[in-house]
Amino acid sequence: MRMKARVTLTLEPRISHRAKAVARQRGTSLSGLVEQLLARESGEPVRENTLPFHRKWAGKLHLAKQSGARFDYLKKKYGL
């Protein structure tokens, strides 16, 4: 498998927020959503149902004892 290329996109904030919501509803990342849409448009086979990074690695990494508002927010967000 080849390494993926990093691409920078510039979007209107309103579109960016809506796209992130759509990606969340589909259980993927924004990058995954954009990749699927571009694959469809270019006639490439579409890889659906690929797990987002946090789901793929859930339970495989262990957290060090930490605390703080940012850490607590991330723990809650990712169900850790």
mmCIF file of the N, C-alpha and C atoms, coordinates in Angstrom:
data_MODEL
# 
_entry.id   MODEL 
# 
loop_
_atom_site.group_PDB 
_atom_site.id 
_atom_site.type_symbol 
_atom_site.label_atom_id 
_atom_site.label_alt_id 
_atom_site.label_comp_id 
_atom_site.label_asym_id 
_atom_site.label_entity_id 
_atom_site.label_seq_id 
_atom_site.pdbx_PDB_ins_code 
_atom_site.Cartn_x 
_atom_site.Cartn_y 
_atom_site.Cartn_z 
_atom_site.occupancy 
_atom_site.B_iso_or_equiv 
_atom_site.pdbx_formal_charge 
_atom_site.auth_seq_id 
_atom_site.auth_comp_id 
_atom_site.auth_asym_id 
_atom_site.auth_atom_id 
_atom_site.pdbx_PDB_model_num 
ATOM 1   N N  . MET A 1 1  ? 0.844   -1.179 0.000   1.00 0.00 ? 1  MET A N  1 
ATOM 2   C CA . MET A 1 1  ? 0.000   0.000  0.000   1.00 0.00 ? 1  MET A CA 1 
ATOM 3   C C  . MET A 1 1  ? 0.890   1.243  0.000   1.00 0.00 ? 1  MET A C  1 
ATOM 4   N N  . ARG A 1 2  ? 0.557   2.175  -0.824  1.00 0.00 ? 2  ARG A N  1 
ATOM 5   C CA . ARG A 1 2  ? 1.313   3.432  -0.901  1.00 0.00 ? 2  ARG A CA 1 
ATOM 6   C C  . ARG A 1 2  ? 0.905   4.367  0.213   1.00 0.00 ? 2  ARG A C  1 
ATOM 7   N N  . MET A 1 3  ? 1.853   5.212  0.577   1.00 0.00 ? 3  MET A N  1 
ATOM 8   C CA . MET A 1 3  ? 1.567   6.212  1.585   1.00 0.00 ? 3  MET A CA 1 
ATOM 9   C C  . MET A 1 3  ? 0.644   7.276  0.980   1.00 0.00 ? 3  MET A C  1 
ATOM 10  N N  . LYS A 1 4  ? -0.274  7.764  1.771   1.00 0.00 ? 4  LYS A N  1 
ATOM 11  C CA . LYS A 1 4  ? -1.204  8.777  1.279   1.00 0.00 ? 4  LYS A CA 1 
ATOM 12  C C  . LYS A 1 4  ? -0.517  10.127 1.186   1.00 0.00 ? 4  LYS A C  1 
ATOM 13  N N  . ALA A 1 5  ? -0.988  10.949 0.258   1.00 0.00 ? 5  ALA A N  1 
ATOM 14  C CA . ALA A 1 5  ? -0.459  12.300 0.073   1.00 0.00 ? 5  ALA A CA 1 
ATOM 15  C C  . ALA A 1 5  ? -1.237  13.265 0.956   1.00 0.00 ? 5  ALA A C  1 
ATOM 16  N N  . ARG A 1 6  ? -0.548  14.189 1.555   1.00 0.00 ? 6  ARG A N  1 
ATOM 17  C CA . ARG A 1 6  ? -1.195  15.215 2.373   1.00 0.00 ? 6  ARG A CA 1 
ATOM 18  C C  . ARG A 1 6  ? -1.577  16.376 1.460   1.00 0.00 ? 6  ARG A C  1 
ATOM 19  N N  . VAL A 1 7  ? -2.835  16.823 1.563   1.00 0.00 ? 7  VAL A N  1 
ATOM 20  C CA . VAL A 1 7  ? -3.353  17.894 0.724   1.00 0.00 ? 7  VAL A CA 1 
ATOM 21  C C  . VAL A 1 7  ? -4.004  18.933 1.633   1.00 0.00 ? 7  VAL A C  1 
ATOM 22  N N  . THR A 1 8  ? -3.817  20.193 1.334   1.00 0.00 ? 8  THR A N  1 
ATOM 23  C CA . THR A 1 8  ? -4.445  21.264 2.093   1.00 0.00 ? 8  THR A CA 1 
ATOM 24  C C  . THR A 1 8  ? -5.606  21.830 1.292   1.00 0.00 ? 8  THR A C  1 
ATOM 25  N N  . LEU A 1 9  ? -6.764  21.910 1.917   1.00 0.00 ? 9  LEU A N  1 
ATOM 26  C CA . LEU A 1 9  ? -7.951  22.479 1.284   1.00 0.00 ? 9  LEU A CA 1 
ATOM 27  C C  . LEU A 1 9  ? -8.344  23.754 2.011   1.00 0.00 ? 9  LEU A C  1 
ATOM 28  N N  . THR A 1 10 ? -8.866  24.707 1.287   1.00 0.00 ? 10 THR A N  1 
ATOM 29  C CA . THR A 1 10 ? -9.381  25.930 1.878   1.00 0.00 ? 10 THR A CA 1 
ATOM 30  C C  . THR A 1 10 ? -10.881 25.961 1.631   1.00 0.00 ? 10 THR A C  1 
ATOM 31  N N  . LEU A 1 11 ? -11.657 25.999 2.727   1.00 0.00 ? 11 LEU A N  1 
ATOM 32  C CA . LEU A 1 11 ? -13.113 25.961 2.629   1.00 0.00 ? 11 LEU A CA 1 
ATOM 33  C C  . LEU A 1 11 ? -13.722 27.105 3.425   1.00 0.00 ? 11 LEU A C  1 
ATOM 34  N N  . GLU A 1 12 ? -14.894 27.508 3.024   1.00 0.00 ? 12 GLU A N  1 
ATOM 35  C CA . GLU A 1 12 ? -15.655 28.470 3.802   1.00 0.00 ? 12 GLU A CA 1 
ATOM 36  C C  . GLU A 1 12 ? -15.969 27.818 5.151   1.00 0.00 ? 12 GLU A C  1 
ATOM 37  N N  . PRO A 1 13 ? -15.921 28.562 6.247   1.00 0.00 ? 13 PRO A N  1 
ATOM 38  C CA . PRO A 1 13 ? -16.179 27.969 7.568   1.00 0.00 ? 13 PRO A CA 1 
ATOM 39  C C  . PRO A 1 13 ? -17.516 27.236 7.657   1.00 0.00 ? 13 PRO A C  1 
ATOM 40  N N  . ARG A 1 14 ? -18.538 27.801 7.047   1.00 0.00 ? 14 ARG A N  1 
ATOM 41  C CA . ARG A 1 14 ? -19.871 27.177 7.078   1.00 0.00 ? 14 ARG A CA 1 
ATOM 42  C C  . ARG A 1 14 ? -19.842 25.809 6.401   1.00 0.00 ? 14 ARG A C  1 
ATOM 43  N N  . ILE A 1 15 ? -19.143 25.696 5.281   1.00 0.00 ? 15 ILE A N  1 
ATOM 44  C CA . ILE A 1 15 ? -19.037 24.431 4.556   1.00 0.00 ? 15 ILE A CA 1 
ATOM 45  C C  . ILE A 1 15 ? -18.182 23.445 5.341   1.00 0.00 ? 15 ILE A C  1 
ATOM 46  N N  . SER A 1 16 ? -17.115 23.939 5.924   1.00 0.00 ? 16 SER A N  1 
ATOM 47  C CA . SER A 1 16 ? -16.234 23.087 6.718   1.00 0.00 ? 16 SER A CA 1 
ATOM 48  C C  . SER A 1 16 ? -16.989 22.454 7.888   1.00 0.00 ? 16 SER A C  1 
ATOM 49  N N  . HIS A 1 17 ? -17.759 23.247 8.621   1.00 0.00 ? 17 HIS A N  1 
ATOM 50  C CA . HIS A 1 17 ? -18.512 22.728 9.762   1.00 0.00 ? 17 HIS A CA 1 
ATOM 51  C C  . HIS A 1 17 ? -19.548 21.701 9.314   1.00 0.00 ? 17 HIS A C  1 
ATOM 52  N N  . ARG A 1 18 ? -20.232 21.991 8.224   1.00 0.00 ? 18 ARG A N  1 
ATOM 53  C CA . ARG A 1 18 ? -21.251 21.060 7.728   1.00 0.00 ? 18 ARG A CA 1 
ATOM 54  C C  . ARG A 1 18 ? -20.607 19.766 7.233   1.00 0.00 ? 18 ARG A C  1 
ATOM 55  N N  . ALA A 1 19 ? -19.477 19.871 6.546   1.00 0.00 ? 19 ALA A N  1 
ATOM 56  C CA . ALA A 1 19 ? -18.781 18.681 6.038   1.00 0.00 ? 19 ALA A CA 1 
ATOM 57  C C  . ALA A 1 19 ? -18.311 17.799 7.191   1.00 0.00 ? 19 ALA A C  1 
ATOM 58  N N  . LYS A 1 20 ? -17.822 18.413 8.265   1.00 0.00 ? 20 LYS A N  1 
ATOM 59  C CA . LYS A 1 20 ? -17.393 17.635 9.436   1.00 0.00 ? 20 LYS A CA 1 
ATOM 60  C C  . LYS A 1 20 ? -18.584 16.909 10.058  1.00 0.00 ? 20 LYS A C  1 
ATOM 61  N N  . ALA A 1 21 ? -19.741 17.564 10.084  1.00 0.00 ? 21 ALA A N  1 
ATOM 62  C CA . ALA A 1 21 ? -20.947 16.937 10.628  1.00 0.00 ? 21 ALA A CA 1 
ATOM 63  C C  . ALA A 1 21 ? -21.366 15.749 9.769   1.00 0.00 ? 21 ALA A C  1 
ATOM 64  N N  . VAL A 1 22 ? -21.297 15.913 8.455   1.00 0.00 ? 22 VAL A N  1 
ATOM 65  C CA . VAL A 1 22 ? -21.650 14.819 7.540   1.00 0.00 ? 22 VAL A CA 1 
ATOM 66  C C  . VAL A 1 22 ? -20.686 13.650 7.727   1.00 0.00 ? 22 VAL A C  1 
ATOM 67  N N  . ALA A 1 23 ? -19.405 13.950 7.831   1.00 0.00 ? 23 ALA A N  1 
ATOM 68  C CA . ALA A 1 23 ? -18.405 12.896 8.036   1.00 0.00 ? 23 ALA A CA 1 
ATOM 69  C C  . ALA A 1 23 ? -18.680 12.151 9.338   1.00 0.00 ? 23 ALA A C  1 
ATOM 70  N N  . ARG A 1 24 ? -18.985 12.886 10.406  1.00 0.00 ? 24 ARG A N  1 
ATOM 71  C CA . ARG A 1 24 ? -19.295 12.272 11.694  1.00 0.00 ? 24 ARG A CA 1 
ATOM 72  C C  . ARG A 1 24 ? -20.504 11.348 11.577  1.00 0.00 ? 24 ARG A C  1 
ATOM 73  N N  . GLN A 1 25 ? -21.547 11.790 10.860  1.00 0.00 ? 25 GLN A N  1 
ATOM 74  C CA . GLN A 1 25 ? -22.750 10.976 10.681  1.00 0.00 ? 25 GLN A CA 1 
ATOM 75  C C  . GLN A 1 25 ? -22.437 9.685  9.930   1.00 0.00 ? 25 GLN A C  1 
ATOM 76  N N  . ARG A 1 26 ? -21.486 9.749  9.024   1.00 0.00 ? 26 ARG A N  1 
ATOM 77  C CA . ARG A 1 26 ? -21.108 8.568  8.233   1.00 0.00 ? 26 ARG A CA 1 
ATOM 78  C C  . ARG A 1 26 ? -20.045 7.716  8.918   1.00 0.00 ? 26 ARG A C  1 
ATOM 79  N N  . GLY A 1 27 ? -19.599 8.163  10.092  1.00 0.00 ? 27 GLY A N  1 
ATOM 80  C CA . GLY A 1 27 ? -18.618 7.397  10.846  1.00 0.00 ? 27 GLY A CA 1 
ATOM 81  C C  . GLY A 1 27 ? -17.231 7.416  10.232  1.00 0.00 ? 27 GLY A C  1 
ATOM 82  N N  . THR A 1 28 ? -16.865 8.534  9.632   1.00 0.00 ? 28 THR A N  1 
ATOM 83  C CA . THR A 1 28 ? -15.552 8.660  9.012   1.00 0.00 ? 28 THR A CA 1 
ATOM 84  C C  . THR A 1 28 ? -14.968 10.029 9.352   1.00 0.00 ? 28 THR A C  1 
ATOM 85  N N  . SER A 1 29 ? -13.759 10.258 8.909   1.00 0.00 ? 29 SER A N  1 
ATOM 86  C CA . SER A 1 29 ? -13.127 11.567 9.104   1.00 0.00 ? 29 SER A CA 1 
ATOM 87  C C  . SER A 1 29 ? -13.451 12.463 7.915   1.00 0.00 ? 29 SER A C  1 
ATOM 88  N N  . LEU A 1 30 ? -13.139 13.735 8.043   1.00 0.00 ? 30 LEU A N  1 
ATOM 89  C CA . LEU A 1 30 ? -13.328 14.651 6.920   1.00 0.00 ? 30 LEU A CA 1 
ATOM 90  C C  . LEU A 1 30 ? -12.433 14.231 5.757   1.00 0.00 ? 30 LEU A C  1 
ATOM 91  N N  . SER A 1 31 ? -11.208 13.816 6.053   1.00 0.00 ? 31 SER A N  1 
ATOM 92  C CA . SER A 1 31 ? -10.309 13.333 4.995   1.00 0.00 ? 31 SER A CA 1 
ATOM 93  C C  . SER A 1 31 ? -10.899 12.120 4.292   1.00 0.00 ? 31 SER A C  1 
ATOM 94  N N  . GLY A 1 32 ? -11.467 11.200 5.075   1.00 0.00 ? 32 GLY A N  1 
ATOM 95  C CA . GLY A 1 32 ? -12.087 10.016 4.486   1.00 0.00 ? 32 GLY A CA 1 
ATOM 96  C C  . GLY A 1 32 ? -13.270 10.372 3.602   1.00 0.00 ? 32 GLY A C  1 
ATOM 97  N N  . LEU A 1 33 ? -14.079 11.329 4.043   1.00 0.00 ? 33 LEU A N  1 
ATOM 98  C CA . LEU A 1 33 ? -15.231 11.773 3.260   1.00 0.00 ? 33 LEU A CA 1 
ATOM 99  C C  . LEU A 1 33 ? -14.788 12.385 1.939   1.00 0.00 ? 33 LEU A C  1 
ATOM 100 N N  . VAL A 1 34 ? -13.800 13.276 1.995   1.00 0.00 ? 34 VAL A N  1 
ATOM 101 C CA . VAL A 1 34 ? -13.300 13.924 0.776   1.00 0.00 ? 34 VAL A CA 1 
ATOM 102 C C  . VAL A 1 34 ? -12.705 12.877 -0.156  1.00 0.00 ? 34 VAL A C  1 
ATOM 103 N N  . GLU A 1 35 ? -11.957 11.924 0.400   1.00 0.00 ? 35 GLU A N  1 
ATOM 104 C CA . GLU A 1 35 ? -11.370 10.868 -0.429  1.00 0.00 ? 35 GLU A CA 1 
ATOM 105 C C  . GLU A 1 35 ? -12.454 10.040 -1.134  1.00 0.00 ? 35 GLU A C  1 
ATOM 106 N N  . GLN A 1 36 ? -13.509 9.686  -0.406  1.00 0.00 ? 36 GLN A N  1 
ATOM 107 C CA . GLN A 1 36 ? -14.602 8.927  -1.009  1.00 0.00 ? 36 GLN A CA 1 
ATOM 108 C C  . GLN A 1 36 ? -15.287 9.713  -2.125  1.00 0.00 ? 36 GLN A C  1 
ATOM 109 N N  . LEU A 1 37 ? -15.549 11.003 -1.883  1.00 0.00 ? 37 LEU A N  1 
ATOM 110 C CA . LEU A 1 37 ? -16.210 11.829 -2.897  1.00 0.00 ? 37 LEU A CA 1 
ATOM 111 C C  . LEU A 1 37 ? -15.342 11.979 -4.152  1.00 0.00 ? 37 LEU A C  1 
ATOM 112 N N  . LEU A 1 38 ? -14.044 12.223 -3.958  1.00 0.00 ? 38 LEU A N  1 
ATOM 113 C CA . LEU A 1 38 ? -13.144 12.372 -5.106  1.00 0.00 ? 38 LEU A CA 1 
ATOM 114 C C  . LEU A 1 38 ? -12.962 11.048 -5.853  1.00 0.00 ? 38 LEU A C  1 
ATOM 115 N N  . ALA A 1 39 ? -12.940 9.948  -5.138  1.00 0.00 ? 39 ALA A N  1 
ATOM 116 C CA . ALA A 1 39 ? -12.834 8.641  -5.784  1.00 0.00 ? 39 ALA A CA 1 
ATOM 117 C C  . ALA A 1 39 ? -14.053 8.386  -6.667  1.00 0.00 ? 39 ALA A C  1 
ATOM 118 N N  . ARG A 1 40 ? -15.233 8.685  -6.134  1.00 0.00 ? 40 ARG A N  1 
ATOM 119 C CA . ARG A 1 40 ? -16.461 8.504  -6.936  1.00 0.00 ? 40 ARG A CA 1 
ATOM 120 C C  . ARG A 1 40 ? -16.416 9.359  -8.200  1.00 0.00 ? 40 ARG A C  1 
ATOM 121 N N  . GLU A 1 41 ? -16.030 10.631 -8.036  1.00 0.00 ? 41 GLU A N  1 
ATOM 122 C CA . GLU A 1 41 ? -15.997 11.554 -9.176  1.00 0.00 ? 41 GLU A CA 1 
ATOM 123 C C  . GLU A 1 41 ? -14.971 11.153 -10.228 1.00 0.00 ? 41 GLU A C  1 
ATOM 124 N N  . SER A 1 42 ? -13.879 10.537 -9.806  1.00 0.00 ? 42 SER A N  1 
ATOM 125 C CA . SER A 1 42 ? -12.817 10.189 -10.751 1.00 0.00 ? 42 SER A CA 1 
ATOM 126 C C  . SER A 1 42 ? -12.924 8.761  -11.269 1.00 0.00 ? 42 SER A C  1 
ATOM 127 N N  . GLY A 1 43 ? -13.952 8.035  -10.840 1.00 0.00 ? 43 GLY A N  1 
ATOM 128 C CA . GLY A 1 43 ? -14.147 6.679  -11.331 1.00 0.00 ? 43 GLY A CA 1 
ATOM 129 C C  . GLY A 1 43 ? -13.288 5.632  -10.633 1.00 0.00 ? 43 GLY A C  1 
ATOM 130 N N  . GLU A 1 44 ? -12.632 6.007  -9.558  1.00 0.00 ? 44 GLU A N  1 
ATOM 131 C CA . GLU A 1 44 ? -11.824 5.055  -8.779  1.00 0.00 ? 44 GLU A CA 1 
ATOM 132 C C  . GLU A 1 44 ? -12.745 4.218  -7.898  1.00 0.00 ? 44 GLU A C  1 
ATOM 133 N N  . PRO A 1 45 ? -12.310 3.012  -7.551  1.00 0.00 ? 45 PRO A N  1 
ATOM 134 C CA . PRO A 1 45 ? -13.107 2.231  -6.599  1.00 0.00 ? 45 PRO A CA 1 
ATOM 135 C C  . PRO A 1 45 ? -13.154 2.948  -5.251  1.00 0.00 ? 45 PRO A C  1 
ATOM 136 N N  . VAL A 1 46 ? -14.305 2.942  -4.626  1.00 0.00 ? 46 VAL A N  1 
ATOM 137 C CA . VAL A 1 46 ? -14.490 3.646  -3.368  1.00 0.00 ? 46 VAL A CA 1 
ATOM 138 C C  . VAL A 1 46 ? -14.336 2.654  -2.225  1.00 0.00 ? 46 VAL A C  1 
ATOM 139 N N  . ARG A 1 47 ? -13.449 2.979  -1.287  1.00 0.00 ? 47 ARG A N  1 
ATOM 140 C CA . ARG A 1 47 ? -13.280 2.150  -0.092  1.00 0.00 ? 47 ARG A CA 1 
ATOM 141 C C  . ARG A 1 47 ? -14.185 2.698  0.990   1.00 0.00 ? 47 ARG A C  1 
ATOM 142 N N  . GLU A 1 48 ? -15.289 2.053  1.220   1.00 0.00 ? 48 GLU A N  1 
ATOM 143 C CA . GLU A 1 48 ? -16.244 2.495  2.233   1.00 0.00 ? 48 GLU A CA 1 
ATOM 144 C C  . GLU A 1 48 ? -15.954 1.769  3.544   1.00 0.00 ? 48 GLU A C  1 
ATOM 145 N N  . ASN A 1 49 ? -16.541 2.258  4.604   1.00 0.00 ? 49 ASN A N  1 
ATOM 146 C CA . ASN A 1 49 ? -16.474 1.622  5.916   1.00 0.00 ? 49 ASN A CA 1 
ATOM 147 C C  . ASN A 1 49 ? -15.066 1.455  6.459   1.00 0.00 ? 49 ASN A C  1 
ATOM 148 N N  . THR A 1 50 ? -14.161 2.347  6.125   1.00 0.00 ? 50 THR A N  1 
ATOM 149 C CA . THR A 1 50 ? -12.858 2.306  6.768   1.00 0.00 ? 50 THR A CA 1 
ATOM 150 C C  . THR A 1 50 ? -13.001 3.007  8.109   1.00 0.00 ? 50 THR A C  1 
ATOM 151 N N  . LEU A 1 51 ? -12.453 2.419  9.134   1.00 0.00 ? 51 LEU A N  1 
ATOM 152 C CA . LEU A 1 51 ? -12.600 2.970  10.472  1.00 0.00 ? 51 LEU A CA 1 
ATOM 153 C C  . LEU A 1 51 ? -11.764 4.230  10.657  1.00 0.00 ? 51 LEU A C  1 
ATOM 154 N N  . PRO A 1 52 ? -12.307 5.212  11.369  1.00 0.00 ? 52 PRO A N  1 
ATOM 155 C CA . PRO A 1 52 ? -11.501 6.377  11.708  1.00 0.00 ? 52 PRO A CA 1 
ATOM 156 C C  . PRO A 1 52 ? -10.363 5.963  12.647  1.00 0.00 ? 52 PRO A C  1 
ATOM 157 N N  . PHE A 1 53 ? -9.312  6.756  12.688  1.00 0.00 ? 53 PHE A N  1 
ATOM 158 C CA . PHE A 1 53 ? -8.129  6.445  13.474  1.00 0.00 ? 53 PHE A CA 1 
ATOM 159 C C  . PHE A 1 53 ? -8.468  6.089  14.921  1.00 0.00 ? 53 PHE A C  1 
ATOM 160 N N  . HIS A 1 54 ? -9.316  6.907  15.565  1.00 0.00 ? 54 HIS A N  1 
ATOM 161 C CA . HIS A 1 54 ? -9.589  6.679  16.983  1.00 0.00 ? 54 HIS A CA 1 
ATOM 162 C C  . HIS A 1 54 ? -10.333 5.377  17.236  1.00 0.00 ? 54 HIS A C  1 
ATOM 163 N N  . ARG A 1 55 ? -11.141 4.925  16.294  1.00 0.00 ? 55 ARG A N  1 
ATOM 164 C CA . ARG A 1 55 ? -11.832 3.643  16.463  1.00 0.00 ? 55 ARG A CA 1 
ATOM 165 C C  . ARG A 1 55 ? -10.912 2.472  16.136  1.00 0.00 ? 55 ARG A C  1 
ATOM 166 N N  . LYS A 1 56 ? -10.071 2.653  15.149  1.00 0.00 ? 56 LYS A N  1 
ATOM 167 C CA . LYS A 1 56 ? -9.148  1.596  14.754  1.00 0.00 ? 56 LYS A CA 1 
ATOM 168 C C  . LYS A 1 56 ? -8.189  1.247  15.892  1.00 0.00 ? 56 LYS A C  1 
ATOM 169 N N  . TRP A 1 57 ? -7.725  2.260  16.625  1.00 0.00 ? 57 TRP A N  1 
ATOM 170 C CA . TRP A 1 57 ? -6.723  2.057  17.657  1.00 0.00 ? 57 TRP A CA 1 
ATOM 171 C C  . TRP A 1 57 ? -7.308  2.006  19.065  1.00 0.00 ? 57 TRP A C  1 
ATOM 172 N N  . ALA A 1 58 ? -8.625  2.138  19.206  1.00 0.00 ? 58 ALA A N  1 
ATOM 173 C CA . ALA A 1 58 ? -9.246  2.129  20.535  1.00 0.00 ? 58 ALA A CA 1 
ATOM 174 C C  . ALA A 1 58 ? -8.905  0.836  21.273  1.00 0.00 ? 58 ALA A C  1 
ATOM 175 N N  . GLY A 1 59 ? -8.454  0.977  22.505  1.00 0.00 ? 59 GLY A N  1 
ATOM 176 C CA . GLY A 1 59 ? -8.133  -0.177 23.335  1.00 0.00 ? 59 GLY A CA 1 
ATOM 177 C C  . GLY A 1 59 ? -6.740  -0.734 23.124  1.00 0.00 ? 59 GLY A C  1 
ATOM 178 N N  . LYS A 1 60 ? -6.034  -0.259 22.128  1.00 0.00 ? 60 LYS A N  1 
ATOM 179 C CA . LYS A 1 60 ? -4.700  -0.785 21.837  1.00 0.00 ? 60 LYS A CA 1 
ATOM 180 C C  . LYS A 1 60 ? -3.592  0.064  22.444  1.00 0.00 ? 60 LYS A C  1 
ATOM 181 N N  . LEU A 1 61 ? -3.920  1.286  22.812  1.00 0.00 ? 61 LEU A N  1 
ATOM 182 C CA . LEU A 1 61 ? -2.946  2.181  23.423  1.00 0.00 ? 61 LEU A CA 1 
ATOM 183 C C  . LEU A 1 61 ? -3.414  2.494  24.841  1.00 0.00 ? 61 LEU A C  1 
ATOM 184 N N  . HIS A 1 62 ? -2.486  2.628  25.754  1.00 0.00 ? 62 HIS A N  1 
ATOM 185 C CA . HIS A 1 62 ? -2.845  2.916  27.135  1.00 0.00 ? 62 HIS A CA 1 
ATOM 186 C C  . HIS A 1 62 ? -2.387  4.319  27.503  1.00 0.00 ? 62 HIS A C  1 
ATOM 187 N N  . LEU A 1 63 ? -3.250  5.020  28.232  1.00 0.00 ? 63 LEU A N  1 
ATOM 188 C CA . LEU A 1 63 ? -2.978  6.399  28.605  1.00 0.00 ? 63 LEU A CA 1 
ATOM 189 C C  . LEU A 1 63 ? -2.153  6.476  29.878  1.00 0.00 ? 63 LEU A C  1 
ATOM 190 N N  . ALA A 1 64 ? -1.248  7.414  29.909  1.00 0.00 ? 64 ALA A N  1 
ATOM 191 C CA . ALA A 1 64 ? -0.508  7.710  31.126  1.00 0.00 ? 64 ALA A CA 1 
ATOM 192 C C  . ALA A 1 64 ? -1.429  8.487  32.057  1.00 0.00 ? 64 ALA A C  1 
ATOM 193 N N  . LYS A 1 65 ? -1.127  8.471  33.324  1.00 0.00 ? 65 LYS A N  1 
ATOM 194 C CA . LYS A 1 65 ? -1.921  9.230  34.290  1.00 0.00 ? 65 LYS A CA 1 
ATOM 195 C C  . LYS A 1 65 ? -1.728  10.713 34.024  1.00 0.00 ? 65 LYS A C  1 
ATOM 196 N N  . GLN A 1 66 ? -2.778  11.355 33.557  1.00 0.00 ? 66 GLN A N  1 
ATOM 197 C CA . GLN A 1 66 ? -2.731  12.781 33.278  1.00 0.00 ? 66 GLN A CA 1 
ATOM 198 C C  . GLN A 1 66 ? -4.058  13.397 33.673  1.00 0.00 ? 66 GLN A C  1 
ATOM 199 N N  . SER A 1 67 ? -4.057  14.698 33.800  1.00 0.00 ? 67 SER A N  1 
ATOM 200 C CA . SER A 1 67 ? -5.306  15.403 34.090  1.00 0.00 ? 67 SER A CA 1 
ATOM 201 C C  . SER A 1 67 ? -5.209  16.798 33.498  1.00 0.00 ? 67 SER A C  1 
ATOM 202 N N  . GLY A 1 68 ? -6.280  17.503 33.563  1.00 0.00 ? 68 GLY A N  1 
ATOM 203 C CA . GLY A 1 68 ? -6.354  18.845 33.011  1.00 0.00 ? 68 GLY A CA 1 
ATOM 204 C C  . GLY A 1 68 ? -7.586  18.952 32.141  1.00 0.00 ? 68 GLY A C  1 
ATOM 205 N N  . ALA A 1 69 ? -8.015  20.162 31.900  1.00 0.00 ? 69 ALA A N  1 
ATOM 206 C CA . ALA A 1 69 ? -9.249  20.396 31.155  1.00 0.00 ? 69 ALA A CA 1 
ATOM 207 C C  . ALA A 1 69 ? -9.176  19.826 29.739  1.00 0.00 ? 69 ALA A C  1 
ATOM 208 N N  . ARG A 1 70 ? -8.076  20.056 29.039  1.00 0.00 ? 70 ARG A N  1 
ATOM 209 C CA . ARG A 1 70 ? -7.945  19.562 27.659  1.00 0.00 ? 70 ARG A CA 1 
ATOM 210 C C  . ARG A 1 70 ? -7.936  18.034 27.620  1.00 0.00 ? 70 ARG A C  1 
ATOM 211 N N  . PHE A 1 71 ? -7.193  17.429 28.535  1.00 0.00 ? 71 PHE A N  1 
ATOM 212 C CA . PHE A 1 71 ? -7.116  15.972 28.596  1.00 0.00 ? 71 PHE A CA 1 
ATOM 213 C C  . PHE A 1 71 ? -8.492  15.378 28.922  1.00 0.00 ? 71 PHE A C  1 
ATOM 214 N N  . ASP A 1 72 ? -9.194  15.967 29.890  1.00 0.00 ? 72 ASP A N  1 
ATOM 215 C CA . ASP A 1 72 ? -10.525 15.488 30.254  1.00 0.00 ? 72 ASP A CA 1 
ATOM 216 C C  . ASP A 1 72 ? -11.498 15.624 29.085  1.00 0.00 ? 72 ASP A C  1 
ATOM 217 N N  . TYR A 1 73 ? -11.403 16.724 28.344  1.00 0.00 ? 73 TYR A N  1 
ATOM 218 C CA . TYR A 1 73 ? -12.256 16.923 27.166  1.00 0.00 ? 73 TYR A CA 1 
ATOM 219 C C  . TYR A 1 73 ? -12.012 15.828 26.131  1.00 0.00 ? 73 TYR A C  1 
ATOM 220 N N  . LEU A 1 74 ? -10.735 15.530 25.843  1.00 0.00 ? 74 LEU A N  1 
ATOM 221 C CA . LEU A 1 74 ? -10.409 14.509 24.836  1.00 0.00 ? 74 LEU A CA 1 
ATOM 222 C C  . LEU A 1 74 ? -10.846 13.115 25.305  1.00 0.00 ? 74 LEU A C  1 
ATOM 223 N N  . LYS A 1 75 ? -10.676 12.818 26.591  1.00 0.00 ? 75 LYS A N  1 
ATOM 224 C CA . LYS A 1 75 ? -11.134 11.534 27.110  1.00 0.00 ? 75 LYS A CA 1 
ATOM 225 C C  . LYS A 1 75 ? -12.637 11.373 26.899  1.00 0.00 ? 75 LYS A C  1 
ATOM 226 N N  . LYS A 1 76 ? -13.389 12.425 27.191  1.00 0.00 ? 76 LYS A N  1 
ATOM 227 C CA . LYS A 1 76 ? -14.841 12.371 27.019  1.00 0.00 ? 76 LYS A CA 1 
ATOM 228 C C  . LYS A 1 76 ? -15.212 12.265 25.535  1.00 0.00 ? 76 LYS A C  1 
ATOM 229 N N  . LYS A 1 77 ? -14.559 13.044 24.700  1.00 0.00 ? 77 LYS A N  1 
ATOM 230 C CA . LYS A 1 77 ? -14.861 13.059 23.262  1.00 0.00 ? 77 LYS A CA 1 
ATOM 231 C C  . LYS A 1 77 ? -14.668 11.689 22.635  1.00 0.00 ? 77 LYS A C  1 
ATOM 232 N N  . TYR A 1 78 ? -13.567 11.009 23.003  1.00 0.00 ? 78 TYR A N  1 
ATOM 233 C CA . TYR A 1 78 ? -13.252 9.728  22.384  1.00 0.00 ? 78 TYR A CA 1 
ATOM 234 C C  . TYR A 1 78 ? -13.636 8.526  23.239  1.00 0.00 ? 78 TYR A C  1 
ATOM 235 N N  . GLY A 1 79 ? -14.396 8.769  24.291  1.00 0.00 ? 79 GLY A N  1 
ATOM 236 C CA . GLY A 1 79 ? -14.907 7.668  25.099  1.00 0.00 ? 79 GLY A CA 1 
ATOM 237 C C  . GLY A 1 79 ? -13.820 6.841  25.754  1.00 0.00 ? 79 GLY A C  1 
ATOM 238 N N  . LEU A 1 80 ? -12.799 7.494  26.255  1.00 0.00 ? 80 LEU A N  1 
ATOM 239 C CA . LEU A 1 80 ? -11.689 6.773  26.904  1.00 0.00 ? 80 LEU A CA 1 
ATOM 240 C C  . LEU A 1 80 ? -11.874 6.706  28.413  1.00 0.00 ? 80 LEU A C  1 
# 
